[in-house]
Amino acid sequence: MALLLGEMLIRAGRITEEQLKKALEVQKESGGKLGEVLLELGYIEDENVINEFVAKQLNVGSIKLADLELDPEVVSLIPVDIARKFTVIATIKVGKLLFVATEDPSNLFVLDTLKFVTNHDIQPVMTSKSAIQDAIERYYGTDEETVDDILEDMATAEDLNIVDEEEEEISDMELQEAVLEKPLVKLVNSIIMNAIRRKASDIHIETYEKRTRLRYRIDGDLVEQAPLPYNLRHAVVSRIKIMAKLNISERRVPQDGRIKIHTQGRAIDFRVSILPCIFGEKVVMRLLDPENLMLDISKLGFPKRALKEFNKAIHLPFGMVLVTGPTGSGKTTTLYSALSQLNTPDTNIMTAEDPVEYNIKGLNQVHMHAEIGLTFAEALRGFLRQDPDVILVGEIRDGETASIAIKAALTGHLVFSTLHTNDAPSAVTRLVDMGVPPFLVAGAVKLIMAQRLVRKICPNCKVEMKPEPEYLEIIGMSSEDAEKITFYKGEGCPMCNGSGYKGRIACFEIMPISRELKKMILAGAASLELTEQAAKEGMRTLRQEAIRYMIDGITTIEQVITETASH
């Protein structure tokens, strides 16, 4: 490649064969790019000449950034950390094609990373490193210190006494010294603060063979960030362990802890999980921000009929209310919202949680410790001696917990809990499979609700679209019906980090246990039969609710398909 560039410059009369020979000798001794060597030797005076010939060599265009006025919205499609790390800047956007100025258009790793981060197809254009750096300072500014800014100031692995070899070679004393280094403290703080600013729900730090990956979960999806320095992997994990009051010398077994920080006038809890993997420890930090907890039940997105049914059930004097759904579907928010309605001075509310996610004033919250015998079943037994009015069981995981919770609901207590099932009717089958007799399920359970979170289309880049025929077939919609509907999607913009989505909204499937449903449960009816009967009584399925959001232009047909299932 270098020889080809040299030959092109010779043929154009820019350099002589002797100059090329000398430049190649210098390059062999000192390394670097041939173009840079030619500039240093003074054989080429203008770096734009080099850029122009390299662009021809790679069959890409070249530009002069200083002559262009860039659109700040286009520039911001690439996060500042990524722009600084790879010395790139977005210049022009045409549909889903993003033109990116780079000094090395042949670097496929950078181009693939940019495609992933921006959700756009990338077309590289050639320009000089200094021009890109000037443009980055001009358009991004220098007010906010980024992760890369901090990394530039940090010591090397040797300065931090971190041995870049197998874990066994790292002493506890070296790690203790490393985690107290101010630049490392700033780096970990920056990772956490960026997650809070971007309203992430989780932070993932993962070590692979020669790479340490950082990802944030935003609106339900994991979004990759600029990678962390591989040689600081142990120090970063150890710093997080110290913050979470965990054992930094133990790297063979999983550990769990909590971090509490105060920022912007509020306290935010982090639930920390450390898991040993083959190349190092994986860290997952769950952000528990009270600002994200919606305690006003009327603002959760319930349809009017569903809200009426749910409110009726949670104000019953006794019985069981079940909320089902996968992890991250908003079950905790719904249950806390229900408890906040009942949280009055004359009501004794007890909760058994694993772990306690949010501290709510007025609730008696108990954190489970299975290792010392404090399980959901044991907590429930203790609760029944504490004169409770309302009980929350974080999750029904086994037959013993299910049996005690059901009996509590039948003896004058209002019990809330969660199950992991795909829909509301399946919760009945799940309880019976756990060993609870059908007559107890029919007598105790008053309402079952399933929920999912679907992503909302970004309002800033919302555009009309025509869905694929196979998508319509999956959701059971005819082409004739589809003609009457306007479908939307998000094109991707800086406001939504190029994803096309901004925020999430809940879908609810609410099944009150009517007399007819009780008879069917006693008779051992299958979940499909329960679904059909509940639909006759007015229950709308998760798929139907998601389709309603799609018709209203709130979400996309892709979200309907991926987040809900047809019965």
Backbone hydrogen bonds, N-H to C=O, Kabsch-Sander energy under -0.5 kcal/mol:
donor,donor_aa,acceptor,acceptor_aa,energy
5,L,1,M,-2.0
6,G,2,A,-2.3
7,E,3,L,-2.7
8,M,4,L,-2.2
9,L,5,L,-2.2
10,I,6,G,-2.2
11,R,7,E,-2.7
12,A,8,M,-1.7
13,G,10,I,-1.7
14,R,9,L,-2.7
15,I,9,L,-0.9
20,L,16,T,-2.1
21,K,17,E,-2.5
22,K,18,E,-2.4
23,A,19,Q,-2.6
24,L,20,L,-2.5
25,E,21,K,-1.7
26,V,22,K,-2.3
27,Q,23,A,-2.6
28,K,24,L,-2.0
29,E,25,E,-1.7
30,S,26,V,-3.0
31,G,27,Q,-2.4
37,V,33,K,-2.0
38,L,34,L,-2.5
39,L,35,G,-1.8
40,E,36,E,-2.4
41,L,37,V,-2.4
42,G,39,L,-0.8
43,Y,38,L,-1.6
44,I,38,L,-1.4
47,E,45,E,-0.6
49,V,46,D,-1.4
50,I,46,D,-0.9
51,N,47,E,-2.4
52,E,48,N,-2.3
53,F,49,V,-2.0
54,V,50,I,-2.8
55,A,51,N,-2.6
56,K,52,E,-1.7
57,Q,53,F,-2.4
58,L,54,V,-2.4
59,N,55,A,-0.6
59,N,56,K,-0.7
60,V,55,A,-3.0
61,G,124,P,-0.5
63,I,126,M,-2.4
65,L,63,I,-0.7
67,D,64,K,-1.5
68,L,65,L,-1.8
70,L,68,L,-0.7
71,D,91,T,-0.6
74,V,71,D,-0.7
75,V,71,D,-2.4
76,S,72,P,-2.2
77,L,74,V,-1.5
78,I,75,V,-1.5
83,A,79,P,-2.5
84,R,80,V,-2.6
85,K,81,D,-2.2
86,F,82,I,-2.5
87,T,83,A,-0.9
88,V,83,A,-1.6
89,I,101,A,-1.5
91,T,99,F,-3.2
92,I,99,F,-0.9
94,V,97,L,-3.0
97,L,94,V,-2.3
98,L,96,K,-0.5
98,L,121,D,-3.4
99,F,92,I,-3.1
99,F,97,L,-0.5
100,V,98,L,-0.5
100,V,123,Q,-2.0
101,A,89,I,-2.9
102,T,125,V,-2.5
103,E,87,T,-0.6
107,N,104,D,-1.7
108,L,106,S,-1.4
111,L,107,N,-1.9
112,D,108,L,-2.7
113,T,109,F,-2.2
114,L,110,V,-2.6
115,K,111,L,-2.1
116,F,112,D,-2.1
117,V,113,T,-2.8
118,T,114,L,-2.6
119,N,115,K,-1.5
120,H,115,K,-0.5
121,D,96,K,-2.8
123,Q,98,L,-2.8
125,V,100,V,-2.6
126,M,61,G,-3.5
127,T,102,T,-1.6
132,I,128,S,-1.9
133,Q,129,K,-2.6
134,D,130,S,-2.4
135,A,131,A,-2.1
136,I,132,I,-2.7
137,E,133,Q,-2.1
138,R,134,D,-2.1
139,Y,135,A,-2.7
140,Y,136,I,-2.6
141,G,136,I,-0.7
141,G,137,E,-0.8
145,E,143,D,-0.5
150,I,146,T,-2.0
151,L,147,V,-2.3
152,E,148,D,-2.2
153,D,149,D,-0.9
153,D,150,I,-0.7
154,M,150,I,-0.7
154,M,151,L,-0.8
160,L,156,T,-1.7
161,N,158,E,-1.5
162,I,157,A,-2.9
163,V,161,N,-0.6
164,D,162,I,-0.5
165,E,163,V,-1.6
169,E,166,E,-1.7
170,I,167,E,-2.0
171,S,169,E,-0.6
175,L,171,S,-1.8
176,Q,172,D,-2.5
177,E,173,M,-2.2
178,A,174,E,-2.3
179,V,175,L,-2.4
180,L,176,Q,-0.5
180,L,177,E,-0.8
181,E,178,A,-1.6
185,V,181,E,-2.0
186,K,182,K,-2.5
187,L,183,P,-2.1
188,V,184,L,-2.4
189,N,185,V,-2.4
190,S,186,K,-2.3
191,I,187,L,-2.1
192,I,188,V,-2.0
193,M,189,N,-2.9
194,N,190,S,-2.5
195,A,191,I,-1.4
196,I,192,I,-2.0
197,R,193,M,-2.7
198,R,194,N,-2.0
199,K,196,I,-1.4
200,A,195,A,-2.8
201,S,217,R,-3.0
202,D,217,R,-0.7
203,I,285,M,-2.1
204,H,215,R,-3.1
205,I,283,V,-2.7
206,E,213,R,-2.5
208,Y,206,E,-0.5
208,Y,211,R,-3.6
212,T,228,L,-0.7
213,R,206,E,-3.0
213,R,211,R,-0.5
215,R,204,H,-2.5
216,Y,223,V,-2.4
217,R,202,D,-2.3
218,I,216,Y,-0.8
218,I,221,D,-2.9
221,D,218,I,-1.9
223,V,216,Y,-3.6
224,E,222,L,-0.5
225,Q,214,L,-3.0
228,L,212,T,-1.8
232,L,229,P,-1.5
233,R,230,Y,-1.5
236,V,232,L,-2.6
237,V,233,R,-2.0
238,S,234,H,-2.5
239,R,235,A,-2.4
240,I,236,V,-2.0
241,K,237,V,-2.3
242,I,238,S,-2.4
243,M,239,R,-2.1
244,A,240,I,-1.9
245,K,242,I,-1.3
246,L,241,K,-3.1
248,I,246,L,-0.7
250,E,247,N,-0.8
251,R,249,S,-0.8
255,Q,274,I,-2.1
257,G,272,V,-2.4
258,R,244,A,-0.7
259,I,270,F,-2.3
261,I,268,I,-2.5
263,T,261,I,-0.5
263,T,266,R,-2.8
266,R,263,T,-1.8
268,I,261,I,-3.0
269,D,288,L,-1.7
270,F,259,I,-3.0
271,R,286,R,-2.6
272,V,257,G,-3.0
272,V,270,F,-0.6
273,S,284,V,-2.4
274,I,255,Q,-3.2
275,L,282,K,-2.6
277,C,280,G,-2.3
280,G,277,C,-0.9
282,K,275,L,-3.2
283,V,205,I,-2.8
284,V,273,S,-2.3
285,M,203,I,-2.5
286,R,271,R,-2.9
286,R,284,V,-0.5
287,L,201,S,-2.3
287,L,285,M,-0.6
288,L,269,D,-3.3
288,L,286,R,-0.5
289,D,287,L,-0.7
292,N,289,D,-2.0
293,L,290,P,-1.3
294,M,292,N,-0.7
295,L,293,L,-0.9
297,I,295,L,-1.0
299,K,296,D,-2.0
300,L,297,I,-1.2
307,L,303,P,-2.9
308,K,304,K,-2.1
309,E,305,R,-2.3
310,F,306,A,-2.7
311,N,307,L,-2.7
312,K,308,K,-2.0
313,A,309,E,-2.0
314,I,310,F,-2.3
315,H,311,N,-0.8
316,L,313,A,-1.5
319,G,413,H,-2.1
320,M,444,A,-2.3
321,V,415,V,-2.7
322,L,447,L,-2.4
323,V,417,S,-2.3
324,T,449,M,-3.2
325,G,419,L,-1.3
329,S,326,P,-1.5
334,T,330,G,-2.1
335,L,331,K,-2.6
336,Y,332,T,-2.8
337,S,333,T,-2.1
338,A,334,T,-2.0
339,L,335,L,-2.6
340,S,336,Y,-2.2
341,Q,337,S,-1.1
341,Q,338,A,-0.5
342,L,338,A,-1.0
343,N,339,L,-0.9
344,T,342,L,-1.8
347,T,344,T,-2.0
349,I,347,T,-0.8
350,M,348,N,-0.5
350,M,390,V,-2.6
351,T,364,N,-2.7
352,A,392,L,-3.0
353,E,351,T,-0.5
353,E,366,V,-2.7
354,D,355,P,-0.6
357,E,355,P,-0.7
360,I,358,Y,-0.7
361,K,359,N,-0.5
363,L,360,I,-1.9
364,N,349,I,-2.3
365,Q,363,L,-1.0
366,V,351,T,-2.7
368,M,353,E,-2.4
369,H,374,L,-1.8
372,I,369,H,-1.4
373,G,370,A,-1.5
374,L,369,H,-2.3
375,T,373,G,-1.6
379,A,375,T,-2.8
380,L,376,F,-2.4
381,R,377,A,-2.0
382,G,378,E,-2.1
383,F,379,A,-2.7
384,L,380,L,-2.0
385,R,382,G,-1.3
386,Q,383,F,-2.7
389,D,348,N,-2.7
390,V,348,N,-2.1
391,I,414,L,-2.8
392,L,350,M,-2.6
393,V,391,I,-0.5
393,V,416,F,-3.0
394,G,352,A,-3.3
394,G,392,L,-0.6
396,I,418,T,-2.4
397,R,395,E,-0.9
402,A,398,D,-2.3
403,S,399,G,-2.7
404,I,400,E,-2.2
405,A,401,T,-2.5
406,I,402,A,-2.4
407,K,403,S,-2.2
408,A,404,I,-2.3
409,A,405,A,-2.0
410,L,406,I,-1.3
411,T,407,K,-0.6
411,T,408,A,-0.8
412,G,409,A,-0.5
413,H,408,A,-1.3
414,L,389,D,-2.2
415,V,319,G,-3.0
415,V,413,H,-0.6
416,F,391,I,-3.1
417,S,321,V,-1.8
418,T,393,V,-0.7
419,L,323,V,-1.4
421,T,419,L,-1.0
427,A,423,D,-0.5
427,A,424,A,-1.5
428,V,424,A,-0.5
428,V,425,P,-1.1
429,T,425,P,-0.9
430,R,426,S,-2.3
431,L,427,A,-2.2
432,V,428,V,-2.1
433,D,429,T,-2.6
434,M,430,R,-1.4
435,G,432,V,-1.6
436,V,431,L,-2.0
440,L,437,P,-1.0
441,V,437,P,-1.8
442,A,438,P,-2.7
443,G,439,F,-1.5
444,A,440,L,-2.3
445,V,441,V,-2.2
446,K,320,M,-3.0
447,L,320,M,-1.3
448,I,511,M,-1.9
449,M,322,L,-2.7
450,A,509,E,-2.5
451,Q,324,T,-1.8
452,R,507,C,-1.7
454,V,452,R,-0.5
454,V,505,I,-2.8
456,K,503,G,-2.7
457,I,554,I,-2.8
458,C,500,G,-2.2
461,C,458,C,-0.7
463,V,489,K,-2.9
465,M,487,F,-2.2
471,Y,468,E,-0.8
472,L,468,E,-1.6
473,E,469,P,-1.9
474,I,470,E,-1.9
475,I,471,Y,-1.8
476,G,473,E,-0.8
477,M,472,L,-2.9
482,A,478,S,-2.2
483,E,479,S,-1.4
484,K,480,E,-0.6
484,K,481,D,-1.1
485,I,482,A,-1.5
487,F,465,M,-0.6
487,F,485,I,-0.6
489,K,463,V,-2.2
491,E,461,C,-2.4
496,C,493,C,-1.0
497,N,494,P,-1.1
498,G,493,C,-2.9
499,S,496,C,-1.8
502,K,456,K,-2.7
505,I,454,V,-2.6
506,A,300,L,-0.6
507,C,452,R,-3.1
509,E,450,A,-2.8
510,I,508,F,-0.5
511,M,448,I,-3.1
511,M,509,E,-0.5
513,I,446,K,-2.2
514,S,512,P,-1.2
518,K,514,S,-2.3
519,K,515,R,-2.1
520,M,516,E,-2.0
521,I,517,L,-2.5
522,L,518,K,-2.4
523,A,519,K,-1.7
524,G,521,I,-1.4
525,A,520,M,-2.7
530,L,526,A,-2.0
531,T,527,S,-2.4
532,E,528,L,-2.2
533,Q,529,E,-2.1
534,A,530,L,-2.8
535,A,531,T,-2.4
536,K,532,E,-1.6
537,E,533,Q,-1.4
538,G,535,A,-1.4
539,M,534,A,-2.7
545,E,541,T,-2.3
546,A,542,L,-2.4
547,I,543,R,-2.3
548,R,544,Q,-1.8
549,Y,545,E,-1.7
550,M,546,A,-2.1
551,I,547,I,-2.7
552,D,548,R,-1.8
553,G,550,M,-1.4
554,I,549,Y,-2.9
555,T,549,Y,-0.9
560,V,556,T,-1.6
561,I,557,I,-1.9
562,T,558,E,-2.6
563,E,559,Q,-2.3
564,T,560,V,-1.1
